[in-house]
Amino acid sequence: MADRANSFPQNVPGRYFVDSQCIDCDLCSETARGNFARSDEGHAYVAKQPETPEEEARCAKAFSSCPVEAIGRDDS
């Protein structure tokens, strides 16, 4: 389970984040292109929080599909 305290500084503020467990598999950036991106340091990060129902659905799929649970989501 992702930990906000270990999230990358490149994450834009908002509900979703990526933490230091990321293995740079590229699944999230393929699933939610535009919302997740790959850094030069070898990990993914949230480049844009979802703004539409379609983006939210793609981000939720990336969240549930992450093989190492490095994507976090605040469910408040």
Backbone as numpy.savetxt, mean C-alpha at the origin, in Angstrom:
# Nx Ny Nz CAx CAy CAz Cx Cy Cz
0.80 -8.69 9.89 -0.04 -7.51 9.89 0.85 -6.26 9.89
0.54 -5.33 9.01 1.32 -4.10 8.88 1.20 -3.24 10.13
2.27 -2.53 10.42 2.34 -1.68 11.61 2.62 -0.25 11.18
1.71 0.64 11.50 1.85 2.05 11.12 3.19 2.62 11.63
3.65 2.18 12.80 4.91 2.68 13.36 6.11 2.34 12.49
5.98 1.32 11.65 7.07 0.90 10.76 6.80 1.25 9.30
5.87 2.18 9.08 5.53 2.53 7.69 6.58 3.44 7.08
6.66 3.40 5.76 7.65 4.17 5.03 7.25 5.64 4.96
8.22 6.54 5.02 7.91 7.98 4.97 7.35 8.43 3.62
7.55 7.65 2.57 7.02 8.02 1.26 5.50 7.88 1.17
4.88 7.11 2.08 3.43 6.96 2.05 2.76 8.32 2.20
1.80 8.60 1.32 1.03 9.83 1.49 0.07 9.62 2.66
-0.26 10.68 3.39 -1.16 10.53 4.53 -2.52 9.97 4.11
-3.09 9.15 4.96 -4.40 8.59 4.69 -4.57 7.21 5.25
-5.62 6.56 4.84 -6.05 5.27 5.38 -5.07 4.14 5.11
-4.51 4.05 3.92 -3.62 2.96 3.53 -2.15 3.35 3.73
-1.32 2.35 4.03 0.12 2.56 4.15 0.84 1.24 3.89
2.14 1.34 3.61 3.00 0.16 3.43 4.09 0.26 4.48
4.40 -0.89 5.10 5.44 -0.87 6.13 6.68 -1.65 5.71
7.62 -1.74 6.61 8.95 -2.30 6.33 8.97 -3.80 6.03
7.84 -4.48 6.11 7.78 -5.89 5.74 7.76 -6.10 4.22
7.59 -5.02 3.47 7.45 -5.10 2.02 8.66 -5.78 1.38
8.38 -6.71 0.46 9.44 -7.43 -0.25 9.54 -6.97 -1.71
8.86 -5.90 -2.07 8.91 -5.32 -3.42 8.49 -6.32 -4.49
7.42 -7.05 -4.23 6.94 -8.04 -5.20 6.19 -7.40 -6.37
5.76 -6.14 -6.21 5.07 -5.37 -7.24 3.59 -5.72 -7.38
3.05 -6.61 -6.56 1.65 -6.99 -6.67 0.73 -5.80 -6.43
1.01 -5.00 -5.42 0.11 -3.88 -5.11 0.12 -2.83 -6.22
1.29 -2.53 -6.76 1.33 -1.51 -7.82 0.73 -2.02 -9.12
0.72 -3.32 -9.32 0.03 -3.89 -10.48 -1.49 -3.92 -10.25
-1.89 -4.20 -9.02 -3.32 -4.30 -8.68 -3.98 -2.93 -8.62
-3.30 -1.97 -8.02 -3.86 -0.63 -7.84 -2.88 0.40 -8.41
-2.67 0.31 -9.69 -1.75 1.21 -10.39 -2.16 2.66 -10.14
-1.20 3.47 -9.79 -1.48 4.87 -9.50 -1.63 5.13 -8.01
-2.16 4.15 -7.28 -2.29 4.30 -5.83 -1.04 3.80 -5.11
-0.46 2.73 -5.61 0.79 2.20 -5.06 1.89 2.38 -6.09
3.08 2.62 -5.62 4.23 2.79 -6.51 5.44 2.10 -5.88
6.48 1.95 -6.67 7.72 1.32 -6.19 8.78 2.40 -6.01
9.48 2.31 -4.90 10.53 3.29 -4.61 11.86 2.83 -5.19
12.79 3.74 -5.29 14.14 3.40 -5.72 14.87 2.59 -4.66
14.37 2.63 -3.42 14.99 1.89 -2.32 14.57 0.42 -2.27
13.67 0.01 -3.14 13.28 -1.40 -3.20 12.10 -1.77 -2.35
11.08 -0.93 -2.31 9.84 -1.25 -1.60 8.70 -0.45 -2.23
7.50 -0.89 -1.95 6.32 -0.17 -2.41 5.93 0.88 -1.37
5.08 1.80 -1.80 4.52 2.80 -0.90 3.20 3.30 -1.49
2.41 3.95 -0.67 1.15 4.52 -1.14 1.45 5.89 -1.74
1.27 5.99 -3.04 1.53 7.23 -3.76 0.30 8.14 -3.79
-0.88 7.54 -3.69 -2.13 8.29 -3.76 -3.21 7.48 -3.04
-3.86 8.09 -2.10 -4.96 7.42 -1.42 -6.15 7.31 -2.37
-6.98 6.28 -2.21 -8.13 6.12 -3.12 -9.13 7.25 -2.97
-9.65 7.70 -4.11 -10.62 8.79 -4.13 -11.95 8.39 -4.75
-12.00 7.24 -5.42 -13.23 6.79 -6.06 -13.54 5.38 -5.56
-14.77 4.93 -5.74 -15.09 3.56 -5.35 -14.23 2.52 -6.07
-13.88 2.79 -7.32 -13.05 1.87 -8.08 -11.64 1.79 -7.50
-11.08 2.95 -7.16 -9.76 2.97 -6.54 -9.79 2.29 -5.18
-10.83 2.53 -4.41 -10.96 1.88 -3.10 -11.00 0.36 -3.26
-11.74 -0.12 -4.26 -11.83 -1.56 -4.49 -10.47 -2.14 -4.88
-9.72 -1.44 -5.72 -8.39 -1.93 -6.11 -7.42 -1.90 -4.92
-7.48 -0.86 -4.10 -6.61 -0.79 -2.92 -6.98 -1.88 -1.91
-8.26 -2.13 -1.74 -8.70 -3.20 -0.84 -8.22 -4.56 -1.34
-8.23 -4.76 -2.65 -7.73 -6.02 -3.21 -6.23 -6.14 -2.98
-5.49 -5.05 -3.18 -4.04 -5.07 -2.92 -3.78 -5.38 -1.45
-4.55 -4.76 -0.56 -4.43 -5.00 0.88 -4.61 -6.47 1.21
-5.65 -7.07 0.69 -5.95 -8.46 1.02 -5.05 -9.46 0.28
-4.40 -9.02 -0.78 -3.56 -9.92 -1.58 -2.08 -9.88 -1.23
-1.65 -8.92 -0.45 -0.22 -8.77 -0.14 0.31 -10.04 0.51
1.33 -10.68 -0.08 1.79 -11.97 0.43 2.49 -11.89 1.80
2.93 -10.71 2.19 3.61 -10.58 3.50 2.87 -9.64 4.45
1.65 -9.26 4.07 0.81 -8.37 4.89 1.52 -7.06 5.25
2.21 -6.49 4.25 2.92 -5.23 4.46 2.05 -4.00 4.21
0.85 -4.22 3.72 -0.08 -3.10 3.50 -1.00 -3.01 4.70
-1.08 -1.81 5.24 -1.98 -1.57 6.36 -3.14 -0.71 5.93
-4.22 -0.81 6.70 -5.41 -0.03 6.42 -6.05 0.33 7.75
-6.28 1.61 7.96 -7.00 2.06 9.16 -8.48 1.91 8.90
-9.12 1.08 9.68 -10.57 0.83 9.50 -11.37 1.57 10.55
-11.31 2.88 10.50 -12.07 3.65 11.47 -13.33 4.19 10.86
